Amino acid sequence: MKSGAEYFLDYYKKRYQKGELTEEQLSQMVTAGTISEDEKQYIMKREETGGNDPDLVTYYEMTQGILPK
């Protein structure tokens, strides 16, 4: 189960990804002591999407096999 701090960070991460929160605002939060520099980096970190997920690779190969050539 996630802790309150993890929910808090994930909330800001989603807002940052949507563009509702800027790097400048995060820097101000670090200066104010609301979040740490490590937490700021976590919020700003981009997640890789798709990629090498085995289920997605299998699905892609299966669907490509049934398409006409």
FENLINQUI-V822501 format. One record per pair of residues at least 24 apart in sequence whose ideal C-beta (glycine too) atoms are under 10 Angstrom apart, sorted by the first residue. I is the first residue (numbers start at 1). J is the second residue. Records with the same first field share a line. If there is no record, write none. Layout:
# FENLINQUI-V822501
I->J + J
This chain:
# FENLINQUI-V822501
5->35 + 39
6->42
8->34 + 35 + 39
9->35 + 39 + 40 + 42 + 43
10->42 + 43
11->43
12->39 + 40 + 42 + 43 + 44
13->39 + 42 + 43 + 44 + 45 + 47
14->43
15->43
16->40 + 43 + 44 + 45 + 46
17->43 + 44 + 46 + 47
